Amino acid sequence: MVMGDAEIALMLSLLAIPVAIWLQIWVRSRKAQRRNELGEEEFDTTGRAFVSIITEGTAVVGGLIVIIIAAGGVMKYILKFYM
């Protein structure tokens, strides 16, 4: 059995979705670990704050992009049967 483009896109999409969800959970847990009693985030230095904000922001945006692309792969597979 030979797999076409739609099947490959579906497989990659289904593998990418858990990665994107894990990225979102990872960012939330990091933010929760940094919160103090008042609910404010605390950083050791300004440099660590900057690196954390950039890293976590990139992870969130990247995760959302992966989810959008994965949804496109699933839609490509579904629409293959209607075209």
N, C-alpha and C positions, 0 to 999 in steps of 0.2 A: 504494500500500500504506500503510495507516494503522497506526502503531505504537501498541500499547496500553501500559498502565501497567507491565506486566511487562517489556516490551522496553526501555522507557526506564530502568527500575530496573537492568536488566542492563547497559546501556551505561554508566550513571553509576557502577555498581559496578566495572566493568572499568577505567574511567578512574581511579577513586579508589584502587585497590589499589597501583599503582606509586607514587602520592604517599605513601601510608602506609609503604611499604617504604623510600622515599627518606628519610623523616623518621627512621626507625630507624637507617639507615646514617649519616645526617648527625650524629646524636647520638653514635654510637659513634666516628666519626672525630674529632669535637671532643674527646671524652674521651681518645682515644689521643694527640692532639697535646699535651695538657696533662700527660702523664705524664713523670716524671723517670726517672733511671737506676734508682731503687729501685721504680718502678712506682706511685708516689704521684702524685695529681693536685696540680698547683701553680697557684695563682692570684696575680695581681699584687696585688690588694686584696681585702678582705672584701666590698666592694660588688660587684666583678666576680664573685666566687664566688657571692654571693646571686643575682645576675641570671642567671648561667649555670645554676644549679641550678633556678631557677624556670622559665626558658625551656626547658631541656632536659626537665625533668619534664613540662611542659605538652605539648611535642612528642611525647614518648613516649606519654603518656596519650591525647592527641588521635589519634595514629597508631593506637593499639589500638582506639579507638572507631570510627575510620574503617574499619578492617579488619572489625570486628563488623558495622557497618552494611552494608558491601559484601557480606559473606557472606550477610546477610539478603536483599539484592537478588538475589543469584545463586540463593538458595534459593527466593525468590518466583517467579523465572522457571522453575526446574526443577519446582516443585510445581504450576505452572499447567497442566502437561500431565497431572497425575494427579488434578486436581480436576474 
